[in-house]
Structures are given as C-alpha cells and as structure tokens.
Amino acid sequence: MDVLSIAIVAIIGGVVICLAGIFTDAHTRKEKIRLKAIEKETELEKLRLETYTMETEKLRLELEQSKVLLLEEKQNSTK
C-alpha cells in the first residue's frame, strides 16, 4: 500500500466517524424531544383526569342536593 492509499483510507475513516457522530447526535436530540412530548402528554392526561374527577364530584353533590330538596318538597306537600 502506498502513502496515497493510506491517506485516502484515513480521510474516509474520519468522514465516516464524523457522519456517525452527527447521525447519533441527531437521533439523541430527536429522542429527547419525543420524551419531552410524552412527558407533556402524561401531564395533560393527569390534568384531564383531575378535572374529570372534580366535575364528577361536583355533579354528584348537585344530584345529592337535588335529591334532598325533592324529598323536603315531597314531605312539605304531604303535610
């Protein structure tokens, strides 16, 4: 092998290593962004569940209050 062949192999090897590093870095950044998106979706889903639970409890209390008022009205009308 002559010096030119060794130099070409070294240059190609260096380019391949650089490209591998660039692709790896891009993939890592993409995965970090995807992970952040999943974390935000999880947080949003928790808030939705919390809101749903609060609304359900509010409706349950309103229903209970209506039930009490109807029972009182029924008792007053039978007197």
N, C-alpha and C positions, 0 to 999 in steps of 0.2 A: 504494500500500500504506500502510496506516495503522500507527501505532505498535503497536497490539494484535497485528496480524498478524506484525510483525517479532518481537515478544516471544514469540509462540507458536512461531514457526519456530525461534528461538534456544533455547527451552526444549526443544522436541522434538529439535533437533540435539544439545543437551547430553545428553539422556537416551539417545539412540542411541549417542553416543560412549561414555558410561559403560557401557551394556549391552555394547557391543562389547569394551570393555576387560575386563569381568567374564568374558564368554564366552572370550575369548582366554586370560586368566589360568587359568581352569578347565581349558581344553584343554591348556595348557602343563603344569600340575600333573599332569593325567592321563597325559600322555606321559612325564613324568619318572618317575612311579610304574611305568608299563609298562616303561620302560627298566631301572629297578632290578630288576623282576621277571625280565626277560630275563637280566640280568647274574647274578642268583642262580641261575636255571636253568642257565646256562652253567657256573657254578662247581660246581653239583651234578653236572652231567654229567661234568665233568672228574674229580671225586672218584669217581664211579661207574666211569669208565674206569680210573682209577688202581687202584681196589680190584679190578676185574676182572683187570687185568694182574698184580697181585700174587698173586691167587688162582690164576690160570693158571700162573704161575711156580712157586708152591708145589706145585700138583698135578703139574706136570712133574717137579719134583725128587723128589716122593714116588714117582712112577711109575718114575723112573730108579733110585731106591734099591731099590724092589721088584724091578726087573729084575736089579740086581746081586745081591741076596740070593737070587733064584731061580737065577741062574747059579752062584753059590757052592754052593748046596744041591745043585744038579744035579752039579757037579764032585765034591763030597764023597760023594755017593751012588754014583758010578761008581768010586770008589777001592776 
